[in-house]
Amino acid sequence: MPEIEKITRDGYDVIVAGAGNAALSAAIAARESGASVLVLEKAPRAARGGNSYFTGGLVRFPFSGIDNVEELIDPLSDDERGLIDLPPYSEESLYADLMRISEGMADAELSGTLVQNARPTLSWLRSHGVRWVLAYGRQSYKVDGRFKFWGGLPVEAVGAGDGLVDSLFEATDAMGVDIAYGTMADGLELAADGSIKGVFMRGPDGKSRVACSAIVLACGGFEANPEMRARYLGPGWDLATVRGTQYNTGDGLRMGIQAGAQVAGHFSGCHAVAWDASAPKFGDRKIGDLFQKHSYPLGLIVNKAGERFVDEGADFRNFTYAKYGKEILNQPGRIAFQVFDQQVIDMLRDEYRIKEVAKAESDTIRGLAEAFDIDADSLDQTVSDYNNAVQETAYDPAVLDGKGTIGITPPKSNWALKLDKPPFVGFAVTCGITFTFGGLKINRHAQVIDTQERPIRGLYAAGELAGGLWYENYPGGSGLTAGAVFGRIAGAHAAGLSAG
Ligand SMILES: Cc1cc2nc3c(=O)[nH]c(=O)nc-3n(C[C@H](O)[C@H](O)[C@H](O)COP(=O)(O)OP(=O)(O)OC[C@H]3O[C@@H](n4cnc5c(N)ncnc54)[C@H](O)[C@@H]3O)c2cc1C
């Protein structure tokens, strides 16, 4: 089947570049508003869905408690509901987290729009066939027989990212959205007045052009482009492993800037995590996000010199994981090791139990060091210093328990159990880049703003490509929500443009 066969018209009301969560949300919203819609997906059909495909499908939104969350998810039994402890997460808390995590730099208007629209947008996705469930495995600990949820992030898509994008594609197919696979948006055609009038494309049959009234650029950041990574993020970033799709190479940024767009966001910043040291260069569609190693708050992280270099318990995992990849990139050989003992081994997330894992086990810390070629004397000393520094207060992995260390640098501020119950188990991790923070400047209608502070008529951006929300760090589960919120807004606004 020629991949381009689904372009059925000479022109469309709305063209969407990309076929991830933000793009498909835009396509559904535009079609729902009556527009004819074409989606251009640079990847072949078999690799469709962008980074969104690789996600855990976790989504951040405000809620008042389990009853309120239940309106969104598959029904719970009475028994199930009775075992859940879910602290509320208000709109104010979400807004405060967006500001706290970005060190006050997040765009206030975009953050407010995200907070207000998060929950209604996830309901809207549900109305289009996306199913949500409680994320027991990743966001709760079983304490005294009860599921204690933490981190303000209790919900994930059924089937994770794979399930999410499948549902979105089913919706676009059912609504009559055309999709051209293996076909990239390559340039924007502007009318004399500066508004959008068409898109230049590159597909299996070469270059072509389609007319449109509006285009939504939702074609990702530049995380899969080593040249741009080195240029914007700095030396060494060209060597990072990419967690997701190989197709997000900064095309949207290039097209937008060429059309006169202003940029926004933290251009030298990105989301990057601890990722299995043996993982391939780009994401593996069978493994998905399971190369990530997110249980480090339960143990210690050391480098090849046997030294700790971050506070593993600084905050809930959701609020530290996205900035710790950079710390690992800065270590000798761009490698680090997470070390656990038998007290916590059963609490490690599912991703530690796959067979594709760089793992070693030993009855002694020295044995573990030798297995990974870590400086053994140094690691022995580090663990002994740490054990001596641990405060003997109450331990609770589901709250910030304040069980920290005294007198060592860096400290471990919460969940500091002594590492003294062998066998010790270690996992080798490197830096896996997820997505980049710099992008095109948009307003609350997702319209792209030019360098004279005016919206470019007919040009929209959403998802990773829109800058201004993330600086220095990122609250887990916000990317999918933000992509859906601004994708939906962009699609509806773009459709309105063609109607009017
Ligand atoms: C392993 C992993 C796990 C994650 N887990 C979560 C999670 O649980 N929750 C969460 O909120 N976020 C998570 N994220 C982050 C999340 O993936 C992003 O925030 C979100 O998916 C971005 O959506 P998007 O639609 O902007 O981009 P993408 O989903 O990456 O879509 C971009 C699309 O654009 C296409 N494209 C690129 N260039 C062009 C072009 N020139 N023309 C046409 N198409 C083009 C790509 O092929 C792709 O289809 C995770 C990311 C990874 C990699």
PDBQT file of the ligand as one rigid body, heavy atoms in Angstrom, charges set to zero:
ROOT
HETATM    1  C1  LIG A 601       9.889   6.622  27.091  1.00  0.00    +0.000 C 
HETATM    2  C2  LIG A 601       9.005   7.811  27.342  1.00  0.00    +0.000 A 
HETATM    3  C3  LIG A 601       8.061   7.769  28.369  1.00  0.00    +0.000 A 
HETATM    4  C4  LIG A 601       7.251   8.880  28.621  1.00  0.00    +0.000 A 
HETATM    5  N1  LIG A 601       6.255   8.779  29.558  1.00  0.00    +0.000 NA
HETATM    6  C5  LIG A 601       5.382   9.802  29.714  1.00  0.00    +0.000 A 
HETATM    7  C6  LIG A 601       4.237   9.682  30.549  1.00  0.00    +0.000 A 
HETATM    8  O1  LIG A 601       3.950   8.617  31.116  1.00  0.00    +0.000 OA
HETATM    9  N2  LIG A 601       3.423  10.775  30.689  1.00  0.00    +0.000 N 
HETATM   10  C7  LIG A 601       3.664  11.953  30.027  1.00  0.00    +0.000 A 
HETATM   11  O2  LIG A 601       2.908  12.904  30.199  1.00  0.00    +0.000 OA
HETATM   12  N3  LIG A 601       4.713  12.069  29.191  1.00  0.00    +0.000 NA
HETATM   13  C8  LIG A 601       5.562  11.031  29.014  1.00  0.00    +0.000 A 
HETATM   14  N4  LIG A 601       6.606  11.164  28.138  1.00  0.00    +0.000 N 
HETATM   15  C9  LIG A 601       6.760  12.455  27.425  1.00  0.00    +0.000 C 
HETATM   16  C10 LIG A 601       5.776  12.461  26.247  1.00  0.00    +0.000 C 
HETATM   17  O3  LIG A 601       6.179  11.513  25.305  1.00  0.00    +0.000 OA
HETATM   18  C11 LIG A 601       5.692  13.774  25.546  1.00  0.00    +0.000 C 
HETATM   19  O4  LIG A 601       5.498  14.820  26.437  1.00  0.00    +0.000 OA
HETATM   20  C12 LIG A 601       4.503  13.755  24.568  1.00  0.00    +0.000 C 
HETATM   21  O5  LIG A 601       4.223  12.484  24.103  1.00  0.00    +0.000 OA
HETATM   22  C13 LIG A 601       4.820  14.608  23.413  1.00  0.00    +0.000 C 
HETATM   23  O6  LIG A 601       3.751  14.523  22.507  1.00  0.00    +0.000 OA
HETATM   24  P1  LIG A 601       3.859  15.243  21.117  1.00  0.00    +0.000 P 
HETATM   25  O7  LIG A 601       2.590  14.910  20.427  1.00  0.00    +0.000 OA
HETATM   26  O8  LIG A 601       4.268  16.637  21.264  1.00  0.00    +0.000 OA
HETATM   27  O9  LIG A 601       5.095  14.534  20.387  1.00  0.00    +0.000 OA
HETATM   28  P2  LIG A 601       5.240  13.081  19.772  1.00  0.00    +0.000 P 
HETATM   29  O10 LIG A 601       4.322  12.107  20.397  1.00  0.00    +0.000 OA
HETATM   30  O11 LIG A 601       6.686  12.757  19.789  1.00  0.00    +0.000 OA
HETATM   31  O12 LIG A 601       4.758  13.254  18.281  1.00  0.00    +0.000 OA
HETATM   32  C14 LIG A 601       5.532  13.940  17.330  1.00  0.00    +0.000 C 
HETATM   33  C15 LIG A 601       5.148  13.418  15.969  1.00  0.00    +0.000 C 
HETATM   34  O13 LIG A 601       5.680  14.257  14.946  1.00  0.00    +0.000 OA
HETATM   35  C16 LIG A 601       6.185  13.428  13.888  1.00  0.00    +0.000 C 
HETATM   36  N5  LIG A 601       7.094  14.272  13.111  1.00  0.00    +0.000 N 
HETATM   37  C17 LIG A 601       8.325  14.737  13.416  1.00  0.00    +0.000 A 
HETATM   38  N6  LIG A 601       8.760  15.579  12.452  1.00  0.00    +0.000 NA
HETATM   39  C18 LIG A 601       7.763  15.677  11.518  1.00  0.00    +0.000 A 
HETATM   40  C19 LIG A 601       7.585  16.392  10.313  1.00  0.00    +0.000 A 
HETATM   41  N7  LIG A 601       8.534  17.204   9.828  1.00  0.00    +0.000 N 
HETATM   42  N8  LIG A 601       6.428  16.242   9.618  1.00  0.00    +0.000 NA
HETATM   43  C20 LIG A 601       5.446  15.399  10.072  1.00  0.00    +0.000 A 
HETATM   44  N9  LIG A 601       5.579  14.677  11.209  1.00  0.00    +0.000 NA
HETATM   45  C21 LIG A 601       6.704  14.833  11.930  1.00  0.00    +0.000 A 
HETATM   46  C22 LIG A 601       6.752  12.247  14.619  1.00  0.00    +0.000 C 
HETATM   47  O14 LIG A 601       6.924  11.145  13.766  1.00  0.00    +0.000 OA
HETATM   48  C23 LIG A 601       5.645  12.022  15.671  1.00  0.00    +0.000 C 
HETATM   49  O15 LIG A 601       4.576  11.298  15.120  1.00  0.00    +0.000 OA
HETATM   50  C24 LIG A 601       7.415  10.059  27.857  1.00  0.00    +0.000 A 
HETATM   51  C25 LIG A 601       8.337  10.084  26.804  1.00  0.00    +0.000 A 
HETATM   52  C26 LIG A 601       9.114   8.976  26.537  1.00  0.00    +0.000 A 
HETATM   53  C27 LIG A 601      10.066   9.018  25.369  1.00  0.00    +0.000 C 
ENDROOT
TORSDOF 0
